[in-house]
């Protein structure tokens, strides 16, 4: 008997396993190189079951150099679902290829150029005429091209030879320069005891994204759930891989070892890539539209591309996604031409029709979001009341029924999207009546509800002893409560609030709230499955942040207020008197000015004509040159988020500050600033608010500095200020002034409607002759850590 039970359990588990496997969505991923830590996040997501937990069964396709150039087309054609791409993916999008980027893993490209010390190629000036070994893929990357261009080097100045991917070719002199990943080749050179030089685009200010995860527009259009699930599980895999490097390396050594890399090589790669993944960000996979635009602008400045990019379609924004439609859905919408909608004309602030028959209220804001995604109009069909809207929907005069709750009766003619508007039901009574905590006490009370609303069925079912009375609309129901005809009225909180304040102040009040909330969807005619799919996509694209933003925006729930024509006429009369006085005064001034203007115009006209031709030619010639220079300078020296100077600019300009201080024997000091507990700010309020606080912080600091002070973002929430002509004592006073200024000016978040207090810790040190930047930062950093150890929000000098 026991043996039979064991056999039964074995086959039950086996059957369950195969049943589960069959339910998983089959997904394919293709990486951009052979197996190594560069793709560890995907391996970990697979090995740890993160993909399976999201309902996915992922196959990682083997990489071959021969198929590398075909990957983008394989993704577009559907042969591969997801792939990892490099910087030049931007060029594919500019050629209108239907690809979509989900995230950028590396905040700066790991691609670099290497030379040996023995080759005596120590600067870019030594590059001319030398042999460079680079792959076709590496040579396409804008970070390398921009770095060379900024240092007046063209690839045509070099002798290009095919890449062997063998570091020995650099060591033995087969090539003078080699393109390589900063995470791999430097370790190989160090292990062989070879001294080398690194020429990294990152240190030249070209910190461009790399290792994009991307898919096709078609895949997103047909399966947005798998898209978001794959992205979520992959990022989770990367977070785990970087947090458990030793464990991840062991997994790679055991199961992903086609390159036969050693444990030390994989560990070196992991540490280097983690720095690039979290460069200037606490969150992995960040992608910024502005940074993508700068990358593309660099390609254009370098004369590589003249195409265009629709960034809304290129970067998938989870919070505000672009909706992709399948070919069948696009054809349907083209033939459909318009979508008719029936709404509740008398249910403000949620929605209604104004005196001109125009849709107004909260839900109009949601429909405006949908309109931006649809190629055809959503047209509201006017009705007299909710019952007529329902009848029009039954007769198929309307394709959609707005803000409809799902009921068994409505399922006979409607399908429903997921609910997106959820709010509490409340009871309104006369002001002197007691609050109601137990709604069973309303037995035999006459309670008004708008006729035709689905909530009537729920109230009747849960509270059968309540006498439900039909009313035409919210205002009508509240009037009947005020007159004593009804004991109370039930509807949504926002729907009753305006009328209570405007028409029933001191007469009526909210006396109770029901546990069950109203969950409203869009009803879609159930004989149109394609329209149902389209509306589901639109509703599912609404993030909780978007919904909250719409609900919090006063304009979207504004009522049609009573108009005071008496006040209008008085206002117009006063305005006319003011205008008349102004015109009289202006007439006198015009006469005086006219004489003077005529004389000036005659004398300057001839001079202007001569100057205009010359200025036009000069502007035309210099415009293109200046634009290119400004763009390269901006990319190289400015921080993308705060628009202040970056670390590269600090490194370059500090030498000038040091030289001036030495030659003129003038003091020079450094301030190293750290925003206290900034990670907690991001965790509590979100990274969007965190970014705004960084910008606000920079603005306050910049307002307090002198023109010749240098202010730069050193990384994350750390900033450096160089104060020329200021000794340690004076600089400490400046630092204390800045600390108080930040402490006394909290950031006001309009979205969260609250002040967010931020404090800073500052380390101060003075430059000593022949100090390097690294040494000065090291001294200042010691002072900063003293400030942190002593409780933060203070200044320490050293």
C-alpha angles and dihedrals in degrees: 000000000000090000091054091051091052091050090049092050091048094053092042091055091044092050091046090052094053092043090053093047091052090054093055118100111244110234131179127206129188122198126209097239144013123297113298140120089285087083099032094119091064093046091050093047087055098042096044094047096246091134092046091052087057091051096258133128105199126200116194107212117223115256123235128179090225093059095042094098092049098055098094092051091047089056093048093048092049097246087119125029101203135011142179114241139185134228094288090067083092090066091054090053091048087059087059095253109163100243129133127203116222099185144335113239099194118050088202128027116259089213114115143156121246134197130175120248089232091062090064089226095136102144138029088256087069094057100081113113094001127132115256124193111206135147123239089249094051093047090057094058112110093213091065093042093048093047092052092043092050088055093047095253124133124195087235087064088063133067104243119209129179117271115253093183087226116125090203088075089066093044096050094043100250084130130019097207129027132190111228145151115269087222097062122018098051089060091052091051093047091050090055091047093244117150112220146178124234122212103189124178088216092066090048090057097259097119097161128169123265139180098039118190106222143169137177131279088237093056092050091047094055100035117020091157093061089045095056092039093053092048092048094048093045093052089047088053091052093048089052094045094052092043093049104036097156093051092045092051090053090053091050092049090052103040111010104046107124091129093047091229118177125240090252092052092050092047092050089050092049094052093046094048093046089060090053093045093053097035107145092342135083091205124074122229097025116166125185124198093215092055091049090050091052090052091053092044088055090056089051094047088051089053094242100121141019099182130111135238130213097213093191088064096038100053116049107220110199092198096048107014128187110236115235118202126205120244089257091051092048090052090048093052092046091054094040093058093185141017118223118217131194116205138180102267094198108042108097137195087030093048144319146146121267125218090280093052092253121148112250138169139058096314091054087066090055091048089051088057089052091048091058089058098044124079091209130054127266101221121198114220110214117237134174097234145346094275091056090049089054091048092050089051092051089051090051092241084125126045093198135036110207124225095001126163117222115252133166091246093052092049087073090072106011141057118202136226119220110285115264105168113064124170140153125266114230137191119231120200139159115297097249095052119100126255115266119227097161112048091196084078087070090073112141090007118132106239122182125223130171108264117248095026115132091226089075090071092050094049092046091049097048098035107029093167093063113100104228114206122195118234129181098235144338097277091048091051093050092049090056091051091050092050092049094246089117130033092216148342130229126209143112119315097240092044093061099034098076095048091047091056097041106036109010105038109153092007105072136027142179104265102178148358126226120228093226113079125209112252112196129191138169114271113221123196104261095223091068111069095170092056089048090055092048094050091047089056092050095049094043089053090065107102121208088247091055092048091049091048092053092047091049094049108099094204091062094057099037115134126225098261127210110265119232104213093176090060090045094057093048090048091050092049093052091045091052092052091051091048092049092053091047093049092050092052092043092052092058092047092047092056092052093045095046094066093048093045093053092055093046093047093053093051096044100040095079093047092049093052091054093047098044096065093047094045092048093055093045093049092048093052097044099040096077093042094048093046092054093046093047093048095050091044092048093049092046100044110024129081109237097224107037098026090225122122118291134223092270091058090046091053092049099043097040090074090060091049091050093047092050092049091050097046096044094035090232126151120255127186138188130218118199110196128194124185106232118246092346092160088062089052089055092045094048101040105020133254094274090060089041091056090050090051090052090053091047091049091051092049092053093047093047091053090057099047131090123248094252096047115107115226118185139165106242096188140308107345095343122106134182128212123190112203112197119204090017124115127206096273095048092044091051089055090050090050092051090050090053092046092054092044092056093043093051097046110060118189116258111218108205091191095051093033094225143099117252115207116217128182133186138213118214133198118200130195137160126238116247122202113280093012113150121222090250092053093047091049090048091054093046091047090057089055091048092053089050088055090050094046091051092058105283127251090084145094125247126183130197 
